[in-house]
Amino acid sequence: MHTLGKTAVLMGGTSAEREISLLSGQGVLAALRSAGVDAHAFDPRGRELGDLRREGFARCFIALHGRHGEDGTVQGALELLGIPYTGSGVMASAIALDKVMTKRVWLAEGLPTPRWLRLDAGDQSRERVRTVPDELGLPLIVKPPREGSSIGVTKVDGYSQMQDAVTLAARYDPDVLCEEFVEGPEVTCPVIGEGATARALPVVRIAAPAGNYDYQNKYFTDEVHYHVPSGLPAAEEAEIQRVVLAAYRTLGCRGWGRADLMIRSRDRKPFLLEMNTSPGMTGHSLVPMSAKAAGIAYEQLCLLLLASARLDAPVAAPRLDAPAPPVPGV
């Protein structure tokens, strides 16, 4: 058996992206097993995370997407259990899943992201919603700030569509993010590693039917064309990779991640949309596609990521059957 020890592939979970997570997890599980890793599927929706300790798992490959998987909560539980895991730690995971917080951090560091405003749960009256296009212009994008896979996202072309777009996004998140629409090509760029040694993989240019890169087209059709090599001028690709590495490091990401961007056609300036800290690993997913272009096969990528599993603060985890320590002053 592999020296990486008994490994749990966390997949499924409870988020709106459960279906995609199961596809990612099954791909990773098969790859790790084919490489000789003692890997097992683990779905937190039906299992207690404490079972990971009780069953002697040495590390976890996180293939969960969205809330309760990519947002720092599972990462925090694994920190307490003392089980190393793939991907970013608690803080970077929590910030990156929240697109509003991500934008605030990026803007503080001078990184480019489209203009935006947030409508919190108490600020979504019909009158308020109708004023958003006055501030951001049309078209614009309306989405839940803490979901992925294009779930609940609407491109709004006119005032009359705003209310329905906000209502849809609010089904997934009480807050709603409204964002300036950047007209131009959509690209994505993965990163692997940590800190000064992190490196950007090749940029993938996405050409979706009528520009509609939605949930269905992302995962369940072959209508979308992915270009890797991207076909962009070398200087443009290098600038995108530079911006993405800065975005990744600024958030404190580690292990791996994938930034999504738009390139503004009129001046070719890249704008950061979001950072995915537990990207998809399905047959349609972009990180494996980019890695392959860099000479890294899917199985090799999975092993590389699993080998990078670690804790934010490695300390001896308490035994689950140990008595609770006394509370001072009680």
C-alpha positions in Angstrom: 0.0 0.0 0.0 1.0 3.6 -0.5 3.0 5.5 2.1 0.3 8.2 2.2 -1.7 6.0 4.6 -5.4 5.4 5.0 -7.2 8.2 3.1 -10.7 9.5 3.2 -12.1 11.2 0.1 -14.7 13.6 1.5 -17.5 13.9 -1.1 -21.2 14.7 -1.3 -22.0 16.8 1.7 -25.1 19.0 2.1 -24.5 22.0 -0.3 -26.3 22.8 -3.5 -23.2 21.4 -5.3 -23.6 17.9 -3.8 -24.2 16.3 -7.2 -21.0 17.7 -8.6 -19.0 16.9 -5.4 -20.0 13.2 -5.8 -18.7 13.2 -9.4 -15.5 14.9 -8.3 -15.0 12.5 -5.4 -15.6 9.3 -7.4 -13.0 10.5 -9.9 -10.4 11.2 -7.2 -11.2 8.0 -5.3 -10.6 5.9 -8.5 -7.4 7.7 -9.3 -6.0 7.3 -5.8 -6.9 3.6 -5.6 -5.3 2.9 -9.0 -2.1 4.5 -7.6 -2.2 2.1 -4.7 -3.5 4.4 -2.0 -5.8 2.9 0.7 -8.6 5.4 -0.2 -12.2 5.3 1.0 -15.3 7.3 0.1 -16.7 9.4 3.0 -19.9 11.4 2.7 -20.3 13.8 5.7 -24.1 14.0 5.0 -24.5 10.6 6.5 -21.5 10.2 8.7 -20.0 11.8 11.8 -16.7 13.4 11.1 -15.5 11.9 14.4 -15.6 8.5 12.5 -12.5 9.6 10.7 -10.5 9.5 13.9 -12.2 6.4 15.2 -11.5 4.5 11.9 -7.9 5.6 11.8 -7.8 7.8 8.7 -4.3 9.4 8.3 -5.4 12.2 5.9 -8.4 13.5 3.9 -8.7 14.6 0.3 -11.5 17.2 0.4 -13.6 16.9 -2.8 -16.6 18.8 -1.2 -17.8 21.9 -3.0 -19.7 24.9 -1.5 -21.0 25.4 2.0 -20.0 22.9 4.8 -17.2 21.7 2.7 -15.3 24.5 1.0 -16.1 27.3 3.5 -13.7 26.4 6.4 -16.2 24.4 8.5 -14.9 21.0 7.6 -11.4 22.3 7.6 -11.9 23.5 11.2 -13.3 20.2 12.3 -10.3 18.4 10.8 -8.0 20.8 12.6 -9.7 19.8 15.9 -9.4 16.1 15.0 -5.8 16.5 14.0 -6.2 15.0 10.5 -4.3 16.6 7.7 -6.4 17.7 4.7 -5.9 18.9 1.2 -6.4 22.5 0.1 -6.6 25.8 1.9 -6.9 26.2 5.7 -9.8 27.6 7.7 -9.4 31.3 7.1 -8.6 31.2 3.4 -11.5 28.7 2.8 -14.0 30.9 4.7 -13.0 34.1 2.9 -12.8 32.6 -0.6 -16.2 31.0 -0.5 -17.7 34.4 0.3 -17.3 36.5 -2.9 -18.0 39.8 -1.1 -15.3 39.2 1.5 -12.9 38.0 -1.3 -13.5 41.2 -3.2 -12.9 43.3 -0.1 -9.5 41.6 0.4 -8.5 41.8 -3.2 -9.5 45.5 -3.5 -7.4 46.3 -0.3 -4.4 44.8 -2.1 -5.1 46.7 -5.4 -6.2 43.6 -7.4 -8.8 44.1 -10.2 -12.3 42.8 -9.6 -15.6 44.1 -11.2 -17.5 46.9 -9.4 -20.2 45.5 -7.1 -22.7 46.1 -4.4 -24.3 43.8 -1.8 -28.0 43.7 -1.0 -28.4 42.2 2.4 -31.5 40.4 3.5 -33.1 43.7 4.7 -32.2 45.7 1.6 -34.1 43.9 -1.1 -37.2 46.0 -1.5 -38.6 46.4 -5.1 -37.6 50.1 -4.9 -34.0 49.4 -3.9 -33.6 46.6 -6.4 -34.7 48.9 -9.3 -31.9 51.3 -8.5 -29.0 48.7 -8.9 -28.6 49.2 -12.7 -28.3 52.9 -12.1 -25.2 52.2 -10.0 -23.6 49.4 -11.9 -24.9 49.8 -15.5 -26.4 47.2 -17.7 -26.0 44.3 -18.3 -25.0 43.1 -14.8 -24.7 39.9 -12.9 -26.8 38.9 -9.9 -25.7 35.9 -7.8 -25.6 34.4 -4.3 -22.2 35.4 -2.8 -21.7 32.0 -1.1 -22.5 29.5 -3.8 -20.5 28.1 -6.7 -21.1 26.2 -10.0 -23.1 29.2 -11.4 -26.0 28.2 -9.1 -28.6 31.0 -8.7 -26.7 33.3 -11.2 -28.6 35.6 -13.6 -27.3 37.9 -16.3 -29.6 40.9 -16.2 -30.1 42.9 -19.4 -32.9 45.2 -18.3 -34.6 46.7 -15.3 -37.6 44.4 -15.6 -35.4 41.3 -14.9 -33.8 42.6 -11.7 -36.5 41.5 -9.2 -36.6 37.9 -10.5 -32.8 37.7 -10.5 -32.6 38.9 -6.9 -35.4 36.5 -5.8 -33.6 33.6 -7.4 -30.2 34.4 -5.8 -31.9 34.9 -2.4 -33.2 31.3 -2.6 -29.6 30.2 -2.1 -28.2 33.0 0.2 -30.0 35.7 2.2 -27.5 38.2 0.8 -27.3 39.0 -2.9 -24.3 40.1 -4.8 -24.8 42.4 -7.8 -21.8 42.8 -10.0 -20.8 44.8 -13.1 -20.7 42.7 -16.2 -17.4 42.6 -17.9 -17.8 42.2 -21.7 -15.1 39.8 -23.1 -13.6 36.3 -22.9 -14.0 34.2 -19.8 -10.9 32.4 -18.5 -9.8 30.3 -15.6 -6.4 29.7 -14.1 -5.5 27.0 -11.5 -2.7 27.3 -9.0 -0.9 24.6 -7.1 1.5 24.9 -4.1 1.9 27.5 -1.3 3.4 30.9 -0.8 6.5 31.7 -2.7 6.6 28.2 -4.3 3.0 28.3 -5.6 2.8 28.2 -9.4 0.1 29.0 -11.9 -0.9 26.3 -14.4 -1.9 27.1 -18.0 -4.8 29.5 -18.5 -8.0 27.9 -19.9 -10.2 30.0 -22.2 -13.9 29.1 -22.1 -16.1 29.5 -25.1 -19.7 28.7 -24.0 -22.8 28.7 -26.3 -24.0 32.3 -26.6 -21.7 33.1 -23.7 -23.9 31.0 -21.3 -21.5 29.2 -19.1 -24.2 28.0 -16.7 -24.6 24.9 -14.4 -26.0 22.7 -17.2 -23.3 23.7 -19.7 -20.5 23.4 -17.1 -21.2 19.8 -16.2 -23.8 18.1 -18.4 -23.3 19.1 -22.0 -20.4 19.1 -24.5 -21.5 22.4 -25.9 -18.7 24.4 -24.2 -15.3 24.6 -25.8 -12.2 24.8 -23.6 -9.0 26.1 -25.2 -5.8 25.1 -23.5 -3.4 26.3 -24.6 -5.6 29.4 -24.3 -4.6 30.9 -27.6 -4.1 34.3 -25.9 -0.9 36.3 -26.5 1.9 35.2 -24.3 2.1 38.5 -22.5 -1.6 38.4 -21.8 -1.4 34.8 -20.4 1.5 35.8 -18.2 -0.3 38.8 -16.8 -3.4 36.6 -16.0 -1.1 34.1 -14.2 0.6 37.0 -12.3 -2.7 38.4 -11.1 -4.0 35.0 -10.2 -0.9 34.1 -8.1 -1.2 37.4 -6.3 -4.9 36.8 -5.6 -4.2 33.3 -4.3 -1.4 34.4 -2.0 -3.3 37.4 -0.8 -6.1 35.1 0.4 -3.6 32.8 2.1 -4.6 29.8 -0.1 -2.5 26.7 -0.2 -2.5 23.3 -1.8 -4.5 24.2 -4.9 -7.1 26.6 -6.1 -8.6 28.0 -9.3 -9.4 31.6 -10.1 -12.1 32.6 -12.6 -11.7 35.8 -14.5 -13.1 37.9 -17.3 -10.9 39.8 -19.8 -12.4 43.2 -20.7 -12.4 43.3 -24.5 -11.8 47.0 -25.0 -8.5 47.1 -23.1 -7.7 43.4 -22.5 -7.6 44.0 -18.7 -8.3 40.8 -16.6 -10.8 41.1 -13.7 -11.0 38.5 -10.9 -14.4 37.0 -10.2 -13.7 34.4 -7.6 -11.3 31.9 -6.1 -12.3 28.3 -5.8 -10.4 26.5 -3.0 -11.9 23.0 -3.7 -12.2 23.0 -7.5 -14.1 20.4 -9.4 -12.4 17.2 -10.4 -15.1 15.8 -12.8 -14.7 14.8 -16.4 -15.6 18.4 -17.4 -13.5 20.1 -14.8 -10.9 22.7 -15.6 -8.0 22.0 -13.2 -7.3 18.5 -14.6 -7.6 19.9 -18.1 -5.0 22.6 -17.3 -2.8 20.2 -15.4 -2.8 17.9 -18.4 -1.6 20.7 -20.6 1.3 21.2 -18.1 2.2 17.5 -18.3 0.5 16.5 -15.1 -1.8 13.5 -15.5 -5.1 13.2 -13.5 -3.7 10.4 -11.2 -0.5 12.3 -10.7 -2.4 15.5 -9.8 -4.5 13.6 -7.2 -1.3 12.1 -5.6 0.4 15.5 -5.6 -2.5 17.2 -3.9 -2.9 14.4 -1.3 0.8 14.5 -0.5 0.4 18.3 0.2 -2.3 17.6 2.9 -1.5 19.3 6.1 -3.0 21.2 9.1 -3.0 24.9 9.8 -1.5 24.3 13.2 -0.2 20.8 13.7 -0.7 19.9 17.4 -1.4 16.6 19.1 -5.1 15.9 18.7 -7.0 14.9 21.9 -8.1 11.3 22.2 -11.8 11.1 21.5 -12.3 8.9 24.6 -10.2 11.2 26.9 -12.1 13.1 29.7 -12.8 16.7 29.1 -10.3 19.1 30.7 -11.5 21.0 33.8 -12.9 24.5 33.1 -10.9 27.1 35.1 -12.9 28.7 37.9 -15.7 26.2 37.8 
